[in-house]
Structures are given as C-alpha cells and as structure tokens.
C-alpha cells in the first residue's frame, strides 16, 4: 500500500513552550479516530504547523520539535514565522476566506499582500509534501488554508492521488465572485482528484463557480479541467459515535455530571457550545434567550443558560470586539433579570475536557445551536449522540451543514429572534416521549455515517476516481489502438469515413457563422478525398446551402440538416423519404416563448427541424430553462413522429426519419467496406456509432462517451489523426 499523507494547517498535536520547556499536547479529534480505524498506523503521515512560530525558537528547540513529532506522532512540522502567521493565517485565511465563505463580505479585506503570503505559505507546505511523499502516495489535504496546494502538488507529481476536503461552506457564486483571486483558487482546488464538501449546496456552488469562471461543465459530478478529470462529491462529516453515544456510562463523565447537577439545583438547562466566532450567532442567541424570559416570565428561576465559548483567534481585532459585545450582553441580561438566588446565564470562556463537555451535554435539556453559517457543526451531532436513549431537544440553525441531516431537530432561522424564543418554549415543553423518538431517528443516521464511515467513504471514493480516470485513459485513441487503426486504413481497399463538422472538425464557436472551414482543414479534406479508395462523408446539422457553399467544390459526400438531406459524391442533393413539416407551425410558438424567456438564446428554423440555441445565454438560467423546455417537448412530440435531440447547448426537434444514423445507413448498405471510421461530438453522433459494425472505428470528441469505441480530446487531435493516416 502507498502511504497516506494528511496535510492540514495544524497538526493534531500542538506544541507549547512553558518555562523554557516544550510540551506536546495531542488532541484526539474526530478525524484521528477515523484514521485509526484504517489500521496501517505507520503508513499514515501528517504534515502541518506545530503551533509555535519558528523564528521565536532556538535551533535546539526546532530540532527537538522535529524529532519528537516524527518519532512519536508520525508528524512533520511546517515551519512558519511570526510574519507568515500574521499575513497568511490571521490575514488571508481568517480575514479574507473565513468571512467571505461564511457570507460576511463586509468583513472581508481584499489585500494583495495577504494573497501573496497565502501563495507563498502554500508553497512552503508543498516543500514539506515533496520531502515526505513519493509520486504514487495518496495525499489528503484539509481545509481552506491550503486551497492552492492540490494544483501545486499535481504539477510536481502528475500521478499522485490527491483528495481535498473543505470543512467550511463553499459560498454561492455571487459571493465567491467577489474574490479577486477566485480563478486561482478554483484552479488550485481542481488539482485534486476528489474535492469533498459537507453539504450538497456547497458542492453545487463550487460546480457553478467552476462553470461560470472557468467555463467548464460538470457531468454527474465529474469536472474536466486541463485534460484531468476531478470528482466533486458530498461527505457530511460524522463524529466519533461510539465515544459520544457511550459517554453517559463513562465513569469520568458520570462524576462530572454528579458534581455539576448538584450546583444546578434542578434548573432546566439550556446549553450553548461554540468557538467564540462571529459566524456562530452568539449575540443573537443571547437576545433570543432574553426575549424568552421577558415574554414568558414563568421560566425565570426555572431555567439557566450555560454558555460555553472557546477562545479563538484572539489576535484578530474583530474577535476581541465580539468578546466584549458578548461579555456586555451577558452582564446586561444577568443584571436586568437575575435575582439573589438565580443567575440567568452562566458563562465559561474556556475549553473543557471530553468528560466535562460530555457531562454538560448529558445534563442539558436543550442544546441551542444558532450559527449564522456553519460548514457542518459537530457539537449538534455530539449532543444528539450523547442523548441516544434519553430526551433532550436540539434547536438547530437551518444554515448549519448538519441541519441537512438532522431534520428531527427544531430548525430555526438564526436571524429570527422570535422564532428562536418560541422554539425554546416548544423545546422546554416537549413531551419526553417525543424527544426520545426524535433523538432515536437522528441517532440511527449518526451511528451509520460516523467518523469511521466518513473517512473510509472519502478514501474509497478517491480510489474510485482513479479507476474512472484509468477507464477513460483506456478508451483514449492512443497507443496500440491508434497503430491498429492506421494499419487497418493502409491495408483497406475500400474505406468509408464519416465526419461530423461542428465540434469535430472545427471547435464550437459562439456564433455558428464563424466556424467556416479554415484553409488547413480544406487542404486536409481534399487530400483525404483525393484517394480513390476513400468515400469521405461530411455529416452535419447545418443547412444544405451552407454545406454546398463550403464543400461543394470538393470530392466529398455530404449529409445536411442532421440527415434530412444527403448528397453522394458527384450527385445531386436528395431528400430522405417520408418527411413532413406540418408540426412546425404547432411548435414554433413554444420555441419563440423560450427564446423570449431566456435572453441570449435564439431559434433557428431549419427545413425539417427547429432548434433552440442557448450557448450565449446566461448558463444557470439556460440550464434551468432547458430542463423545462425538454419536459414540454417530450410531452408534445410523443405522438407526432418527432424526435427531440440534445446537442451541445442546443435543443432540436426533427422528424424521426431525420437522423445521421438513418442517412449514413444508405452508405453502410451500399458496399462491403474494409475500413470504416466515424467521428462526432454529440449524442446524435453516438446514435450513428451504435449502428456501425464492431470492426469500425468510432471516435468521440470529448470524454463523455457511450457508444464510441474511443475518444479524442479535441478537433485538433482528430485532424492530427486524419493527417497521419492520409500521409
Ligand atoms: P468548528 O467551527 O470548530 O469547526 P464544530 O464543528 O462545532 O466547529 O467543532 C467544534 C469541536 O470542538 C467539536 O468537536 C467540540 O466537541 C469541540 N469543542 C467545542 N467546544 C468545546 C469546549 N468548550 N471544550 C472542548 N472542546 C470543545 C470547523 C467548521 C465546522 C465543521 C468542523 C468540522 O467551522 O462547520 O463542522 O470544522 O469539519
């Protein structure tokens, strides 16, 4: 097995210096549990920052850190200076990406020097990866601090298996586009074979940004960029389920619970646990609690809010300001509503051990999780797992990733104070049986897709992507298959060559009239046609007039209008039998309607077909309308002997007898060809490929092949092939 290399901003062990002595503090986070389930411990290596600025350490300390981390924790430290941390971590990561990706554009600073630092530090991580990894290793990169790293590694190790997981939301295109360095970030991420997100919406936003900014389409979650296939998929992170679901029977947890319960004196407990961050909606939560106590005085002296905030990013001004705001709000509420025997809010500004935190989970009647945005939120999952067999109500913001999997929680809009207050009331009064039922359903889900399943799922998908990529590699027209084709061509006395035009012999253009054959193509076709053993058919959806204009003076056969018209070489145009046009009158108004509703799209009336082109329309809108239009077309064309054809950014309706496959069959049945080659780029061509004999060479331009025997990546590659055989 190759090694698995895990790269993240921080290592799972953090190093601190106390009284000139180094202390190593491993944190058993969820991911560590997931990885330990894989076994193969000594094949897993971690790369990340240790927690200390390298320029604030002596040479001895640096050496000790490096050797201890390597020996005891299988970890390699990335050395960052104080300046790197200021501009990269506090600067770009936490003042640019973090606020923007959590929909706080007004908190975002667009400073080019911070971006330069982000690029530089990603390269420092790259150096460590190159020192530690071999070209065949599996590399799993975590989170928003390292979004350029996948492409940087790819450049050095083209064959490495690289996975990337984003732990925070990926924002909608309208927000992401604000970033001056948006294209570089997308390109950086697309260096990975697999890009994972917590929720479907984040994956959708990423794909939409890739489409709009790089012009790259996705096909069932696969994105092709610079001849590489990457997969985009959803992996909602799970928790260490065994640990939390068994917490209440853990003796350490029980001890903590007993001592805390004594102090709480029978009050109903509302719990709130987060890092102190503006995305978590803590002030809004406090105000909602205040509203509950004001509107429903009967809860005074009956409930208590335990607010746990873990210090976070305390060097950033905004976080210090938020801390002041929270401190003040708590004193105001406690001062206004408290009594001698009762403090409404107990506030803890520190981290807790697993035992203490689980004791709070276990004691709480309600967990109040109201982030304004949160990639996932594991606290919500940990609480529900702790209450596997007991009551306890989760109130959860609908803008947290975990809300997608926890529909049995009381879901709230975190900006709606009244709604949160009323959810609190519902929670405090909810029948215990109902609480247990809701928790049981959520527990079933949490137990199935826990951190172990999550880790395995991600790594398995990473392996699968490789298989899909290799599958495509096999089907690429290269190596033996290509030599076989060239040899077969040379030996054959009678050859049939059927070539689609747009997207096959020339690249697709925004305006169809711009795609006239260039002198090189004219020369190539003439040379092919000049060999008396060849019958070269150019088969297109274009009109007869245009085809005659472009190719009339060459010794070619032609098929026009997707097969409505055909012209064997040296003869006149002929019409396929059994066509009629009566249906057009009925369908034209629907085509016009969709043209008007989709700015930038056009309707083309052909002799025996109608086409709606949406290449120049706004892509999202066009995709939406195309779906709608297809539905309508399929329902109205069913009994009219019509076919709906989906091309590249075009929907076309034509009589069933009009098809390239149908027209080409006239050539196929005419004689016993010793060599057949057909090339095309869309589903229309695939229908033609399907009816060719097995010995024929059918070539799709583009990787989305179904019937074709092989593919080439571009019209340039096809032209090179034709040039080679005709030489
Ligand atoms: P966070 O923003 O840190 O993580 P979250 O998912 O809630 O948020 O994880 C917090 C973790 O810290 C939990 O496992 C919890 O047990 C622990 N924790 C919280 N308070 C604690 C305390 N007082 N003492 C000790 N431990 C405490 C980012 C994203 C999230 C995403 C995670 C994982 O912002 O959206 O869910 O990564 O991908």
Boltz pocket constraint, residues with backbone or C-beta under 6 A from the ligand:
constraints:
  - pocket:
      binder: B
      contacts: [[A, 167], [A, 168], [A, 237], [A, 273], [A, 274], [A, 275], [A, 308], [A, 309], [A, 310], [A, 350], [A, 351], [A, 352], [A, 353], [A, 357], [A, 374], [A, 375], [A, 376], [A, 377], [A, 378], [A, 379], [A, 380], [A, 382]]
      max_distance: 6.0
